[in-house]
């Protein structure tokens, strides 16, 4: 069976990259999806876990991982999801077929009432969903379905 190996990178690997990771894995089990951070946080953001659970995707067992863990591996795609990671993304000595950048605002930086903050997490979650579903539909699925 054909597979695609994807690494999603963010600064903290606690929110945006974890949401993208969760969505991609839910779209197609043929994709080997990993995520990492240039400066990984201690745990996955609780609000990211909460808003992903609302979509039926459980990322509560995910753990932020340093990007150095994967630096020597071969990848079909390395995708940065925040501008900070895009700017500081290390050079991968392993083979990387495609590098993409899909930038999203950091919901962790939003301040306000709990209702407002969760609304912003949901808005960004939905942007991540739509962007990665489109990427899957237009690119990954076609590659996976090639014989």
HELIX and SHEET records of a PDB file:
HELIX    1   1 UNK A   16  UNK A   27  1                                  12    
HELIX    2   2 UNK A   46  UNK A   53  1                                   8    
HELIX    3   3 UNK A   67  UNK A   70  5                                   4    
HELIX    4   4 UNK A   83  UNK A   88  1                                   6    
HELIX    5   5 UNK A  107  UNK A  109  5                                   3    
HELIX    6   6 UNK A  114  UNK A  135  1                                  22    
HELIX    7   7 UNK A  136  UNK A  140  3                                   5    
HELIX    8   8 UNK A  141  UNK A  145  1                                   5    
SHEET    1   A 4 UNK A  31  UNK A  37  0                                        
SHEET    2   A 4 UNK A   4  UNK A  10  1                                        
SHEET    3   A 4 UNK A  75  UNK A  80  1                                        
SHEET    4   A 4 UNK A  96  UNK A 101  1                                        
END                                                                             
